[in-house]
């Protein structure tokens, strides 16, 4: 987990006040927001290239935040299209008053993620961390000789089931080190994404809970080398309840057991 995240803001003049209010340090200095450039004028045809032109400068930032509303939606669409394949820094939209269809269009044009206005800095930090975790996960896969099918190491777009699986795996690797506030932000992020789909409340809620349970149980088993009793004790759950969650999510402890000693009793 990064001790400090640096995010750039690229805004249009219709969101100038919003952008200026977010400049500076937030979350106890763990998130720093910087102005990328002068505010773009949506009526200027050349302004749609400002995002692509800033690709080199954006490399020093962990993410680029772009406020989007119906006022500048068309401009953002064109700017994302012009920057697609050029900008390697993940782009997050702070959306206000957009429909699910409009957000899906932005994803198709290269948007990495979105966050609803008013922005919660902890949720913003959690979303940026997820994107960075995905990059590290993909890089590890490539380094180990495993192909990341259909994705490049710098492709941050996340609306597909494949990307959701990668993000979940990245969370599995670090979930035990997350704070309660960070886990809450992850839950909010997942719930917000589900809310833009056609899934009804109960199903969306169950999906968020199931993903958390699966991630936590998997991470606990990994930390304790597949020892169910130790993992349950660390989680402060009864062993039977822990085992029930393993069966519920079809999780086998065997793959987590590294070099088991022949005389060591094995549970499960």
TIDREN-538893 format. One record per residue (C-alpha): residue number from 1; residue in one letter; y, z, x. Coordinates in steps of 0.5 Angstrom, whole numbers. Layout:
N
+-----+---+-------+-------+-------+
!   k ! r !     v !     w !     u !
+-----+---+-------+-------+-------+
! NUM ! A !     Y !     Z !     X !
...
+-----+---+-------+-------+-------+
//
This chain:
268
+-----+---+-------+-------+-------+
!   k ! r !     v !     w !     u !
+-----+---+-------+-------+-------+
!   1 ! X !     0 !     0 !     0 !
!   2 ! X !     7 !    -2 !     3 !
!   3 ! X !    12 !     4 !     4 !
!   4 ! X !    18 !    -1 !     2 !
!   5 ! X !    18 !    -7 !    -2 !
!   6 ! X !    24 !   -12 !    -1 !
!   7 ! X !    25 !   -17 !    -7 !
!   8 ! X !    30 !   -22 !    -8 !
!   9 ! X !    34 !   -24 !   -14 !
!  10 ! X !    36 !   -31 !   -16 !
!  11 ! X !    40 !   -31 !   -22 !
!  12 ! X !    44 !   -36 !   -26 !
!  13 ! X !    51 !   -34 !   -28 !
!  14 ! X !    49 !   -32 !   -35 !
!  15 ! X !    45 !   -27 !   -32 !
!  16 ! X !    50 !   -25 !   -27 !
!  17 ! X !    52 !   -18 !   -29 !
!  18 ! X !    44 !   -16 !   -30 !
!  19 ! X !    43 !   -19 !   -23 !
!  20 ! X !    49 !   -15 !   -20 !
!  21 ! X !    46 !    -8 !   -23 !
!  22 ! X !    40 !    -9 !   -20 !
!  23 ! X !    42 !   -10 !   -13 !
!  24 ! X !    40 !    -4 !    -8 !
!  25 ! X !    35 !     1 !    -7 !
!  26 ! X !    30 !     4 !   -13 !
!  27 ! X !    24 !     8 !   -14 !
!  28 ! X !    26 !    13 !    -8 !
!  29 ! X !    28 !     7 !    -3 !
!  30 ! X !    21 !     4 !    -4 !
!  31 ! X !    24 !    -2 !    -8 !
!  32 ! X !    30 !    -6 !    -5 !
!  33 ! X !    33 !   -11 !    -9 !
!  34 ! X !    38 !   -16 !    -5 !
!  35 ! X !    42 !   -22 !    -8 !
!  36 ! X !    39 !   -29 !    -6 !
!  37 ! X !    45 !   -33 !    -7 !
!  38 ! X !    51 !   -34 !   -11 !
!  39 ! X !    50 !   -35 !   -18 !
!  40 ! X !    47 !   -42 !   -20 !
!  41 ! X !    51 !   -46 !   -26 !
!  42 ! X !    46 !   -48 !   -31 !
!  43 ! X !    50 !   -54 !   -33 !
!  44 ! X !    50 !   -57 !   -26 !
!  45 ! X !    45 !   -62 !   -24 !
!  46 ! X !    44 !   -60 !   -17 !
!  47 ! X !    43 !   -53 !   -18 !
!  48 ! X !    36 !   -54 !   -20 !
!  49 ! X !    34 !   -55 !   -13 !
!  50 ! X !    37 !   -48 !   -11 !
!  51 ! X !    30 !   -45 !   -11 !
!  52 ! X !    27 !   -50 !    -7 !
!  53 ! X !    32 !   -50 !    -2 !
!  54 ! X !    31 !   -42 !    -1 !
!  55 ! X !    24 !   -43 !     1 !
!  56 ! X !    25 !   -41 !     8 !
!  57 ! X !    30 !   -35 !     7 !
!  58 ! X !    25 !   -33 !     1 !
!  59 ! X !    19 !   -32 !     7 !
!  60 ! X !    23 !   -25 !     9 !
!  61 ! X !    22 !   -22 !     2 !
!  62 ! X !    16 !   -20 !    -2 !
!  63 ! X !    18 !   -23 !    -8 !
!  64 ! X !    23 !   -27 !   -12 !
!  65 ! X !    26 !   -24 !   -19 !
!  66 ! X !    29 !   -29 !   -24 !
!  67 ! X !    32 !   -27 !   -30 !
!  68 ! X !    30 !   -31 !   -36 !
!  69 ! X !    32 !   -32 !   -43 !
!  70 ! X !    33 !   -37 !   -48 !
!  71 ! X !    40 !   -39 !   -45 !
!  72 ! X !    37 !   -41 !   -38 !
!  73 ! X !    30 !   -42 !   -40 !
!  74 ! X !    31 !   -50 !   -39 !
!  75 ! X !    34 !   -49 !   -32 !
!  76 ! X !    28 !   -44 !   -30 !
!  77 ! X !    23 !   -49 !   -32 !
!  78 ! X !    26 !   -55 !   -28 !
!  79 ! X !    28 !   -50 !   -22 !
!  80 ! X !    20 !   -48 !   -22 !
!  81 ! X !    18 !   -55 !   -22 !
!  82 ! X !    22 !   -57 !   -17 !
!  83 ! X !    20 !   -51 !   -12 !
!  84 ! X !    12 !   -52 !   -14 !
!  85 ! X !     9 !   -53 !    -8 !
!  86 ! X !    15 !   -51 !    -3 !
!  87 ! X !    16 !   -44 !    -5 !
!  88 ! X !    11 !   -39 !    -2 !
!  89 ! X !    14 !   -33 !    -4 !
!  90 ! X !    11 !   -30 !   -11 !
!  91 ! X !    16 !   -31 !   -17 !
!  92 ! X !    17 !   -26 !   -22 !
!  93 ! X !    21 !   -27 !   -28 !
!  94 ! X !    24 !   -22 !   -32 !
!  95 ! X !    24 !   -24 !   -39 !
!  96 ! X !    28 !   -23 !   -45 !
!  97 ! X !    27 !   -26 !   -52 !
!  98 ! X !    22 !   -31 !   -50 !
!  99 ! X !    16 !   -33 !   -54 !
! 100 ! X !     9 !   -33 !   -51 !
! 101 ! X !     9 !   -40 !   -51 !
! 102 ! X !    15 !   -41 !   -47 !
! 103 ! X !    12 !   -36 !   -42 !
! 104 ! X !     5 !   -40 !   -41 !
! 105 ! X !    10 !   -46 !   -40 !
! 106 ! X !    13 !   -42 !   -34 !
! 107 ! X !     6 !   -40 !   -31 !
! 108 ! X !     4 !   -47 !   -31 !
! 109 ! X !    10 !   -49 !   -27 !
! 110 ! X !     8 !   -44 !   -22 !
! 111 ! X !    11 !   -37 !   -24 !
! 112 ! X !     7 !   -32 !   -21 !
! 113 ! X !     8 !   -26 !   -26 !
! 114 ! X !    13 !   -23 !   -31 !
! 115 ! X !    16 !   -17 !   -33 !
! 116 ! X !    20 !   -15 !   -39 !
! 117 ! X !    27 !   -13 !   -39 !
! 118 ! X !    29 !    -8 !   -39 !
! 119 ! X !    25 !    -7 !   -32 !
! 120 ! X !    22 !    -1 !   -30 !
! 121 ! X !    22 !    -1 !   -22 !
! 122 ! X !    15 !     3 !   -22 !
! 123 ! X !    12 !    -3 !   -26 !
! 124 ! X !    16 !    -8 !   -22 !
! 125 ! X !    13 !    -5 !   -16 !
! 126 ! X !     6 !    -5 !   -18 !
! 127 ! X !     6 !   -12 !   -20 !
! 128 ! X !     9 !   -14 !   -13 !
! 129 ! X !     3 !   -10 !   -10 !
! 130 ! X !    -2 !   -13 !   -14 !
! 131 ! X !     0 !   -20 !   -12 !
! 132 ! X !     0 !   -18 !    -5 !
! 133 ! X !    -7 !   -15 !    -6 !
! 134 ! X !    -9 !   -22 !    -8 !
! 135 ! X !    -6 !   -25 !    -2 !
! 136 ! X !   -10 !   -20 !     2 !
! 137 ! X !   -16 !   -21 !    -2 !
! 138 ! X !   -16 !   -28 !    -1 !
! 139 ! X !   -14 !   -28 !     6 !
! 140 ! X !   -20 !   -24 !     7 !
! 141 ! X !   -25 !   -28 !     3 !
! 142 ! X !   -23 !   -34 !     7 !
! 143 ! X !   -23 !   -30 !    14 !
! 144 ! X !   -31 !   -29 !    12 !
! 145 ! X !   -32 !   -36 !    11 !
! 146 ! X !   -32 !   -35 !     3 !
! 147 ! X !   -28 !   -41 !     0 !
! 148 ! X !   -23 !   -39 !    -6 !
! 149 ! X !   -25 !   -44 !   -11 !
! 150 ! X !   -19 !   -47 !   -14 !
! 151 ! X !   -14 !   -43 !   -10 !
! 152 ! X !   -10 !   -43 !    -4 !
! 153 ! X !    -8 !   -37 !     0 !
! 154 ! X !    -1 !   -38 !    -2 !
! 155 ! X !    -2 !   -39 !    -9 !
! 156 ! X !     0 !   -33 !   -14 !
! 157 ! X !     0 !   -36 !   -21 !
! 158 ! X !    -4 !   -31 !   -25 !
! 159 ! X !    -6 !   -34 !   -32 !
! 160 ! X !   -13 !   -36 !   -31 !
! 161 ! X !   -19 !   -32 !   -32 !
! 162 ! X !   -21 !   -33 !   -24 !
! 163 ! X !   -14 !   -30 !   -22 !
! 164 ! X !   -15 !   -24 !   -27 !
! 165 ! X !   -22 !   -23 !   -23 !
! 166 ! X !   -19 !   -23 !   -16 !
! 167 ! X !   -13 !   -18 !   -19 !
! 168 ! X !   -18 !   -14 !   -21 !
! 169 ! X !   -22 !   -14 !   -15 !
! 170 ! X !   -16 !   -12 !   -11 !
! 171 ! X !   -15 !    -6 !   -15 !
! 172 ! X !   -22 !    -4 !   -14 !
! 173 ! X !   -21 !    -4 !    -7 !
! 174 ! X !   -15 !     1 !    -8 !
! 175 ! X !   -15 !     4 !   -14 !
! 176 ! X !   -17 !    11 !   -11 !
! 177 ! X !   -11 !    11 !    -7 !
! 178 ! X !    -6 !    10 !   -13 !
! 179 ! X !    -1 !    15 !   -16 !
! 180 ! X !    -2 !    17 !   -23 !
! 181 ! X !     5 !    13 !   -24 !
! 182 ! X !     2 !     7 !   -21 !
! 183 ! X !    -4 !     7 !   -25 !
! 184 ! X !     1 !     8 !   -31 !
! 185 ! X !     5 !     2 !   -29 !
! 186 ! X !    -2 !    -2 !   -28 !
! 187 ! X !    -4 !    -1 !   -35 !
! 188 ! X !     3 !    -3 !   -38 !
! 189 ! X !     3 !    -9 !   -34 !
! 190 ! X !    -4 !   -11 !   -37 !
! 191 ! X !    -2 !    -9 !   -44 !
! 192 ! X !     4 !   -13 !   -43 !
! 193 ! X !     0 !   -19 !   -41 !
! 194 ! X !    -5 !   -18 !   -47 !
! 195 ! X !     1 !   -18 !   -52 !
! 196 ! X !     2 !   -25 !   -50 !
! 197 ! X !    -4 !   -27 !   -53 !
! 198 ! X !    -8 !   -28 !   -59 !
! 199 ! X !   -12 !   -22 !   -58 !
! 200 ! X !   -11 !   -16 !   -63 !
! 201 ! X !    -9 !    -9 !   -61 !
! 202 ! X !   -16 !    -6 !   -61 !
! 203 ! X !   -19 !   -11 !   -57 !
! 204 ! X !   -13 !   -11 !   -52 !
! 205 ! X !   -13 !    -4 !   -51 !
! 206 ! X !   -21 !    -4 !   -50 !
! 207 ! X !   -20 !    -9 !   -45 !
! 208 ! X !   -15 !    -5 !   -41 !
! 209 ! X !   -19 !     1 !   -41 !
! 210 ! X !   -26 !    -3 !   -39 !
! 211 ! X !   -22 !    -6 !   -33 !
! 212 ! X !   -20 !     1 !   -31 !
! 213 ! X !   -27 !     4 !   -32 !
! 214 ! X !   -30 !    -1 !   -28 !
! 215 ! X !   -25 !    -1 !   -23 !
! 216 ! X !   -25 !     6 !   -22 !
! 217 ! X !   -33 !     7 !   -22 !
! 218 ! X !   -34 !     1 !   -17 !
! 219 ! X !   -29 !     4 !   -12 !
! 220 ! X !   -32 !    11 !   -13 !
! 221 ! X !   -39 !     9 !   -11 !
! 222 ! X !   -36 !     5 !    -5 !
! 223 ! X !   -32 !    11 !    -2 !
! 224 ! X !   -38 !    15 !    -3 !
! 225 ! X !   -43 !    10 !     0 !
! 226 ! X !   -47 !     9 !    -7 !
! 227 ! X !   -48 !    17 !    -8 !
! 228 ! X !   -48 !    18 !   -15 !
! 229 ! X !   -47 !    25 !   -15 !
! 230 ! X !   -42 !    25 !   -10 !
! 231 ! X !   -38 !    20 !   -14 !
! 232 ! X !   -38 !    24 !   -20 !
! 233 ! X !   -36 !    30 !   -17 !
! 234 ! X !   -30 !    27 !   -14 !
! 235 ! X !   -28 !    24 !   -20 !
! 236 ! X !   -29 !    31 !   -24 !
! 237 ! X !   -34 !    28 !   -29 !
! 238 ! X !   -41 !    30 !   -31 !
! 239 ! X !   -46 !    26 !   -27 !
! 240 ! X !   -49 !    24 !   -34 !
! 241 ! X !   -43 !    22 !   -36 !
! 242 ! X !   -41 !    18 !   -30 !
! 243 ! X !   -48 !    15 !   -30 !
! 244 ! X !   -47 !    13 !   -37 !
! 245 ! X !   -41 !     9 !   -35 !
! 246 ! X !   -45 !     6 !   -30 !
! 247 ! X !   -50 !     3 !   -35 !
! 248 ! X !   -44 !     1 !   -40 !
! 249 ! X !   -41 !    -3 !   -35 !
! 250 ! X !   -48 !    -5 !   -31 !
! 251 ! X !   -46 !    -3 !   -25 !
! 252 ! X !   -51 !    -2 !   -19 !
! 253 ! X !   -51 !     4 !   -14 !
! 254 ! X !   -55 !     0 !    -9 !
! 255 ! X !   -51 !    -5 !    -6 !
! 256 ! X !   -46 !     1 !    -4 !
! 257 ! X !   -51 !     4 !     0 !
! 258 ! X !   -50 !     3 !     7 !
! 259 ! X !   -56 !     4 !    12 !
! 260 ! X !   -59 !     9 !     8 !
! 261 ! X !   -63 !    14 !    12 !
! 262 ! X !   -71 !    14 !    11 !
! 263 ! X !   -71 !    21 !    10 !
! 264 ! X !   -65 !    22 !     5 !
! 265 ! X !   -66 !    23 !    -2 !
! 266 ! X !   -63 !    17 !    -6 !
! 267 ! X !   -61 !    19 !   -13 !
! 268 ! X !   -60 !    14 !   -19 !
+-----+---+-------+-------+-------+
//
